[in-house]
Amino acid sequence: MVICGQEFEFSLMNANDLDRFEDANERMQRRSAEESEQFRRGGVRLGDHARAQARIAMDCIDEILGAGSSARLGLDENNMAPIYDVIEELGNAF
């Protein structure tokens, strides 16, 4: 699969890849909800919350596309825009 111009070992025709995608997405949703609850309770700076959410999404991308994929795509926890681009491309593929 090509994501942001780079080829990754992932196929929508491979049941194992689809299982990995589904599992990673479920973990991301759960972790994101937990992080949001901590933020809602207070004491977490907005920037720290954004970084935590970015790390959660990057972990999901690494689970789906393979370890190190986030780094290969130039993603970092300080800028959500490129992370959303990758997630959007994954979604469009489906």
DSSP file (Angstrom, degrees, kcal/mol; ACC not computed):
  #  RESIDUE AA STRUCTURE BP1 BP2  ACC     N-H-->O    O-->H-N    N-H-->O    O-->H-N    TCO  KAPPA ALPHA  PHI   PSI    X-CA   Y-CA   Z-CA
    1    1 A M              0   0    0      0, 0.0     7,-2.9     0, 0.0     2,-0.6   0.000 360.0 360.0 360.0 139.3    0.0    0.0    0.0
    2    2 A V  E     +A    7   0A   0      5,-0.2     2,-0.4    87,-0.1     5,-0.2  -0.865 360.0 177.4 -98.9 122.8    1.2    3.5   -0.8
    3    3 A I  E >  S-A    6   0A   0      3,-3.0     3,-1.9    -2,-0.6    83,-0.1  -0.993  72.2 -14.9-126.8 123.8    0.8    6.1    1.9
    4    4 A C  T 3  S-     0   0    0     -2,-0.4    -1,-0.1     1,-0.3     3,-0.1   0.879 130.8 -51.7  50.1  42.5    2.1    9.6    1.5
    5    5 A G  T 3  S+     0   0    0      1,-0.2     2,-0.4    -3,-0.0    -1,-0.3   0.502 117.4 108.7  79.0   4.9    4.1    8.5   -1.5
    6    6 A Q  E <   -A    3   0A   0     -3,-1.9    -3,-3.0    67,-0.0     2,-0.4  -0.927  66.2-125.1-119.5 142.2    5.8    5.6    0.3
    7    7 A E  E     -A    2   0A   0     -2,-0.4     2,-0.3    -5,-0.2    -5,-0.2  -0.662  28.9-175.9 -85.6 133.6    5.2    1.9   -0.1
    8    8 A F        -     0   0    0     -7,-2.9     2,-1.9    -2,-0.4    58,-0.1  -0.946  36.7-110.8-128.0 150.3    4.3   -0.2    3.0
    9    9 A E  S    S+     0   0    0     56,-0.4     2,-0.3    -2,-0.3    -7,-0.0  -0.577  77.5 113.6 -79.0  80.3    3.8   -3.9    3.4
   10   10 A F        -     0   0    0     -2,-1.9     2,-0.4    56,-0.0    -2,-0.2  -0.969  40.9-174.1-151.6 134.4    0.0   -3.7    4.0
   11   11 A S    >   -     0   0    0     -2,-0.3     3,-1.4     3,-0.2     7,-0.2  -0.997  28.6-147.6-137.0 135.9   -2.8   -5.0    1.9
   12   12 A L  T 3  S+     0   0    0     -2,-0.4    -1,-0.1     1,-0.2     6,-0.0   0.591 104.7  60.8 -70.9 -10.3   -6.5   -4.7    2.1
   13   13 A M  T 3  S+     0   0    0      1,-0.0     2,-0.6     4,-0.0    -1,-0.2   0.443  86.6  87.4 -94.0  -2.4   -6.6   -8.1    0.6
   14   14 A N    <>  -     0   0    0     -3,-1.4     4,-2.1     1,-0.2     3,-0.2  -0.883  63.9-157.0-104.6 116.3   -4.7   -9.7    3.5
   15   15 A A  H  > S+     0   0    0     -2,-0.6     4,-2.4     1,-0.2     5,-0.2   0.852  94.3  54.7 -60.9 -36.3   -6.9  -10.8    6.4
   16   16 A N  H  > S+     0   0    0      2,-0.2     4,-2.3     1,-0.2    -1,-0.2   0.897 108.0  49.4 -64.9 -39.3   -4.0  -10.6    8.9
   17   17 A D  H  > S+     0   0    0     -3,-0.2     4,-2.5     2,-0.2    -2,-0.2   0.903 110.8  50.3 -64.8 -40.4   -3.3   -7.0    7.9
   18   18 A L  H  X S+     0   0    0     -4,-2.1     4,-2.6     2,-0.2    -2,-0.2   0.899 110.2  49.6 -65.4 -40.2   -7.0   -6.2    8.3
   19   19 A D  H  X S+     0   0    0     -4,-2.4     4,-2.9     2,-0.2     5,-0.2   0.925 111.1  49.8 -61.6 -44.0   -7.0   -7.8   11.8
   20   20 A R  H  X S+     0   0    0     -4,-2.3     4,-2.6     2,-0.2    -2,-0.2   0.904 111.1  49.9 -62.0 -41.7   -3.9   -5.8   12.7
   21   21 A F  H  X S+     0   0    0     -4,-2.5     4,-2.5     2,-0.2    -2,-0.2   0.944 112.8  46.0 -60.0 -49.1   -5.6   -2.6   11.5
   22   22 A E  H  X S+     0   0    0     -4,-2.6     4,-2.3     2,-0.2    -2,-0.2   0.920 114.2  47.4 -63.2 -44.8   -8.8   -3.3   13.5
   23   23 A D  H  X S+     0   0    0     -4,-2.9     4,-2.3     1,-0.2    -1,-0.2   0.922 113.4  48.0 -61.9 -45.0   -6.9   -4.2   16.6
   24   24 A A  H  X S+     0   0    0     -4,-2.6     4,-2.5    -5,-0.2    -2,-0.2   0.899 111.3  50.6 -63.9 -40.8   -4.6   -1.2   16.4
   25   25 A N  H  X S+     0   0    0     -4,-2.5     4,-2.5    -5,-0.2    -1,-0.2   0.902 109.9  50.0 -64.7 -41.2   -7.6    1.1   15.8
   26   26 A E  H  X S+     0   0    0     -4,-2.3     4,-2.2     2,-0.2    -2,-0.2   0.914 112.0  47.9 -64.1 -42.2   -9.5   -0.3   18.8
   27   27 A R  H  X S+     0   0    0     -4,-2.3     4,-2.9     2,-0.2     5,-0.2   0.910 111.4  51.2 -63.1 -41.5   -6.4    0.2   21.0
   28   28 A M  H  X S+     0   0    0     -4,-2.5     4,-2.7     1,-0.2    -2,-0.2   0.928 110.2  48.5 -62.2 -44.8   -6.0    3.8   19.7
   29   29 A Q  H  X S+     0   0    0     -4,-2.5     4,-2.1     2,-0.2    -1,-0.2   0.910 113.9  46.7 -61.5 -43.0   -9.6    4.6   20.4
   30   30 A R  H  X S+     0   0    0     -4,-2.2     4,-2.2     2,-0.2    -2,-0.2   0.940 114.7  45.5 -65.8 -47.8   -9.3    3.2   24.0
   31   31 A R  H  X S+     0   0    0     -4,-2.9     4,-2.5     1,-0.2    -2,-0.2   0.890 112.1  52.4 -63.7 -39.0   -6.0    5.0   24.7
   32   32 A S  H  X S+     0   0    0     -4,-2.7     4,-2.6    -5,-0.2    -1,-0.2   0.904 109.1  49.4 -63.5 -42.2   -7.3    8.3   23.3
   33   33 A A  H  X S+     0   0    0     -4,-2.1     4,-2.1     2,-0.2    -1,-0.2   0.904 111.4  49.6 -63.8 -41.2  -10.5    8.1   25.5
   34   34 A E  H  X S+     0   0    0     -4,-2.2     4,-1.9     2,-0.2    -2,-0.2   0.920 112.5  47.1 -63.6 -43.5   -8.3    7.5   28.6
   35   35 A E  H  X S+     0   0    0     -4,-2.5     4,-2.3     1,-0.2    -2,-0.2   0.903 111.0  51.9 -64.8 -41.3   -6.0   10.4   27.7
   36   36 A S  H  X S+     0   0    0     -4,-2.6     4,-2.7     1,-0.2    -1,-0.2   0.871 107.3  53.2 -64.1 -36.6   -9.0   12.7   27.1
   37   37 A E  H  X S+     0   0    0     -4,-2.1     4,-1.9     2,-0.2    -1,-0.2   0.909 108.5  49.4 -65.1 -41.6  -10.5   11.7   30.5
   38   38 A Q  H  X S+     0   0    0     -4,-1.9     4,-0.7     1,-0.2    -2,-0.2   0.919 112.7  48.1 -61.4 -42.8   -7.2   12.7   32.2
   39   39 A F  H >< S+     0   0    0     -4,-2.3     3,-1.0     1,-0.2     5,-0.4   0.912 108.7  53.8 -63.9 -42.7   -7.2   16.0   30.3
   40   40 A R  H 3< S+     0   0    0     -4,-2.7    -1,-0.2     1,-0.3    -2,-0.2   0.858 102.4  57.9 -61.5 -36.2  -10.8   16.6   31.2
   41   41 A R  H 3< S-     0   0    0     -4,-1.9    -1,-0.3     1,-0.2    -2,-0.2   0.703 113.0-125.5 -69.3 -18.5  -10.1   16.1   34.9
   42   42 A G  S << S+     0   0    0     -3,-1.0    -1,-0.2    -4,-0.7     3,-0.1  -0.189  79.3  93.2 101.1 168.3   -7.5   18.9   34.7
   43   43 A G        +     0   0    0      1,-0.2     2,-0.5    -3,-0.1    -4,-0.1   0.443  66.5 107.9  86.6   1.0   -3.9   19.5   35.4
   44   44 A V        -     0   0    0     -5,-0.4    -1,-0.2    -6,-0.2    -2,-0.1  -0.951  69.3-126.9-113.8 125.3   -2.7   18.6   31.9
   45   45 A R     >  -     0   0    0     -2,-0.5     4,-2.3     1,-0.1     5,-0.2  -0.356  20.5-119.2 -67.4 149.1   -1.5   21.4   29.7
   46   46 A L  H  > S+     0   0    0      1,-0.2     4,-2.5     2,-0.2     5,-0.2   0.901 114.1  50.5 -56.6 -45.2   -3.2   21.6   26.3
   47   47 A G  H  > S+     0   0    0      1,-0.2     4,-2.4     2,-0.2    -1,-0.2   0.891 109.6  50.6 -62.1 -39.8    0.1   21.1   24.4
   48   48 A D  H  > S+     0   0    0      2,-0.2     4,-2.3     1,-0.2    -1,-0.2   0.883 109.8  50.7 -65.8 -37.6    0.9   18.0   26.5
   49   49 A H  H  X S+     0   0    0     -4,-2.3     4,-2.4     2,-0.2    -2,-0.2   0.928 110.5  49.0 -64.2 -44.4   -2.6   16.6   25.7
   50   50 A A  H  X S+     0   0    0     -4,-2.5     4,-2.3     1,-0.2    -2,-0.2   0.907 111.7  49.6 -62.4 -41.7   -2.0   17.2   22.0
   51   51 A R  H  X S+     0   0    0     -4,-2.4     4,-2.6     2,-0.2    -1,-0.2   0.904 110.0  50.6 -63.8 -41.0    1.4   15.5   22.2
   52   52 A A  H  X S+     0   0    0     -4,-2.3     4,-2.2     1,-0.2    -2,-0.2   0.924 111.1  48.2 -63.0 -43.8   -0.1   12.5   24.0
   53   53 A Q  H  X S+     0   0    0     -4,-2.4     4,-2.2     1,-0.2    -1,-0.2   0.888 111.2  51.4 -63.9 -38.1   -2.8   12.2   21.3
   54   54 A A  H  X S+     0   0    0     -4,-2.3     4,-2.7    23,-0.3    -2,-0.2   0.920 109.2  49.8 -64.2 -43.6   -0.2   12.5   18.6
   55   55 A R  H  X S+     0   0    0     -4,-2.6     4,-2.5     2,-0.2    -2,-0.2   0.894 109.6  52.1 -62.2 -39.4    1.9    9.7   20.2
   56   56 A I  H  X S+     0   0    0     -4,-2.2     4,-1.8     2,-0.2    -1,-0.2   0.931 112.2  45.0 -61.8 -46.0   -1.2    7.5   20.4
   57   57 A A  H  X S+     0   0    0     -4,-2.2     4,-2.4     2,-0.2    -2,-0.2   0.897 112.6  51.3 -65.7 -40.4   -2.0    8.0   16.7
   58   58 A M  H  X S+     0   0    0     -4,-2.7     4,-2.5     2,-0.2    12,-0.2   0.887 107.7  52.6 -64.9 -38.6    1.7    7.4   15.8
   59   59 A D  H  X S+     0   0    0     -4,-2.5     4,-2.1     2,-0.2    -1,-0.2   0.907 109.4  50.1 -61.2 -41.0    1.7    4.2   17.8
   60   60 A C  H  X S+     0   0    0     -4,-1.8     4,-2.3     2,-0.2    -2,-0.2   0.927 109.8  49.8 -62.8 -45.8   -1.4    3.1   15.9
   61   61 A I  H  X S+     0   0    0     -4,-2.4     4,-3.1     1,-0.2     5,-0.4   0.909 110.5  50.7 -60.0 -42.7    0.3    3.9   12.5
   62   62 A D  H  X S+     0   0    0     -4,-2.5     4,-1.5     1,-0.2    -1,-0.2   0.870 110.0  50.2 -64.5 -36.2    3.3    1.9   13.5
   63   63 A E  H  < S+     0   0    0     -4,-2.1    -2,-0.2    -5,-0.2    -1,-0.2   0.901 117.5  39.8 -66.7 -40.1    1.2   -1.0   14.5
   64   64 A I  H  < S+     0   0    0     -4,-2.3    -2,-0.2     1,-0.1    -3,-0.2   0.949 129.1  26.6 -75.6 -50.3   -0.7   -1.0   11.2
   65   65 A L  H  < S-     0   0    0     -4,-3.1   -56,-0.4     1,-0.2    -3,-0.2   0.561 121.2 -87.0 -95.7  -9.2    2.2   -0.2    8.8
   66   66 A G    ><  -     0   0    0     -4,-1.5     3,-2.0    -5,-0.4    -1,-0.2  -0.137  56.7 -52.1 115.1 148.3    5.1   -1.6   10.7
   67   67 A A  T 3  S+     0   0    0      1,-0.3    -4,-0.0    -4,-0.1    -8,-0.0  -0.219 123.8  20.5 -54.2 135.5    7.5   -0.5   13.4
   68   68 A G  T 3> S+     0   0    0      3,-0.0     4,-2.5     4,-0.0    -1,-0.3   0.419  83.9 121.8  86.1  -0.7    9.2    2.8   12.5
   69   69 A S  H <> S+     0   0    0     -3,-2.0     4,-2.1     1,-0.2     6,-0.2   0.886  71.3  54.8 -63.2 -38.5    6.6    3.8   10.0
   70   70 A S  H  4>S+     0   0    0    -12,-0.2     5,-2.8    -4,-0.2     4,-0.2   0.930 111.3  44.4 -60.1 -45.1    5.9    7.1   11.8
   71   71 A A  H >45S+     0   0    0      1,-0.2     3,-1.6     3,-0.2    -2,-0.2   0.919 111.1  53.9 -65.0 -43.1    9.5    8.1   11.7
   72   72 A R  H 3<5S+     0   0    0     -4,-2.5    -1,-0.2     1,-0.3    -2,-0.2   0.846 108.9  49.7 -59.4 -34.3    9.8    7.0    8.1
   73   73 A L  T 3<5S-     0   0    0     -4,-2.1    -1,-0.3    -5,-0.2    -2,-0.2   0.445 117.9-114.8 -84.1  -0.7    6.9    9.3    7.3
   74   74 A G  T < 5 +     0   0    0     -3,-1.6    -3,-0.2    -4,-0.2     2,-0.2   0.734  60.7 157.0  76.4  22.5    8.5   12.2    9.2
   75   75 A L      < +     0   0    0     -5,-2.8     2,-0.3    -6,-0.2    -1,-0.2  -0.520  14.5 175.4 -81.6 147.9    5.8   12.3   11.9
   76   76 A D    >   -     0   0    0      3,-0.5     3,-1.4    -2,-0.2     7,-0.2  -0.977  41.9-110.0-147.5 162.5    6.4   13.8   15.3
   77   77 A E  T 3  S+     0   0    0     -2,-0.3   -23,-0.3     1,-0.3   -22,-0.2   0.551 107.8  65.3 -71.4  -7.5    4.4   14.5   18.3
   78   78 A N  T 3  S+     0   0    0      1,-0.2     2,-0.4   -24,-0.1    -1,-0.3   0.504  99.9  49.1 -94.7  -4.3    4.5   18.3   17.9
   79   79 A N    <>  -     0   0    0     -3,-1.4     4,-0.6     1,-0.1    -3,-0.5  -0.877  53.2-179.1-142.0 105.7    2.5   18.5   14.7
   80   80 A M  H  >  +     0   0    0     -2,-0.4     4,-2.6     1,-0.2     3,-0.2   0.747  69.6  80.8 -74.7 -25.0   -0.8   16.7   14.2
   81   81 A A  H  > S+     0   0    0      1,-0.3     4,-1.8     2,-0.2    -1,-0.2   0.906  94.9  42.9 -55.1 -50.4   -1.4   17.9   10.6
   82   82 A P  H  > S+     0   0    0      0, 0.0     4,-2.0     0, 0.0    -1,-0.3   0.847 112.2  55.7 -65.7 -29.9    0.8   15.3    8.9
   83   83 A I  H  X S+     0   0    0     -4,-0.6     4,-2.5    -3,-0.2    -2,-0.2   0.926 107.2  48.9 -65.0 -43.9   -0.5   12.6   11.3
   84   84 A Y  H  X S+     0   0    0     -4,-2.6     4,-2.7     1,-0.2    -1,-0.2   0.862 107.2  56.8 -63.1 -35.2   -4.1   13.4   10.1
   85   85 A D  H  X S+     0   0    0     -4,-1.8     4,-2.2    -5,-0.2    -1,-0.2   0.927 109.2  45.2 -60.6 -44.6   -2.9   13.2    6.5
   86   86 A V  H  X S+     0   0    0     -4,-2.0     4,-2.4     2,-0.2    -2,-0.2   0.932 113.8  48.5 -65.3 -45.8   -1.6    9.7    7.1
   87   87 A I  H  X S+     0   0    0     -4,-2.5     4,-2.6     1,-0.2    -1,-0.2   0.895 110.9  51.8 -62.0 -39.2   -4.8    8.6    8.9
   88   88 A E  H  X S+     0   0    0     -4,-2.7     4,-2.8     2,-0.2    -1,-0.2   0.915 109.1  49.7 -63.7 -42.6   -6.9   10.2    6.1
   89   89 A E  H  X S+     0   0    0     -4,-2.2     4,-1.7     2,-0.2    -2,-0.2   0.898 110.8  50.0 -64.3 -39.0   -5.0    8.2    3.4
   90   90 A L  H  X S+     0   0    0     -4,-2.4     4,-1.1     2,-0.2    -2,-0.2   0.939 112.4  47.7 -62.0 -45.6   -5.4    5.0    5.4
   91   91 A G  H  < S+     0   0    0     -4,-2.6     3,-0.5     1,-0.2    -2,-0.2   0.899 109.4  52.6 -62.1 -41.3   -9.2    5.7    5.7
   92   92 A N  H  < S+     0   0    0     -4,-2.8    -1,-0.2     1,-0.2    -2,-0.2   0.841 102.4  60.0 -63.6 -33.0   -9.4    6.6    2.0
   93   93 A A  H  <        0   0    0     -4,-1.7    -1,-0.2     1,-0.3    -2,-0.2   0.840 360.0 360.0 -63.3 -32.6   -7.8    3.2    1.1
   94   94 A F     <        0   0    0     -4,-1.1    -1,-0.3    -3,-0.5    -2,-0.2   0.477 360.0 360.0 -79.1 360.0  -10.6    1.5    2.9
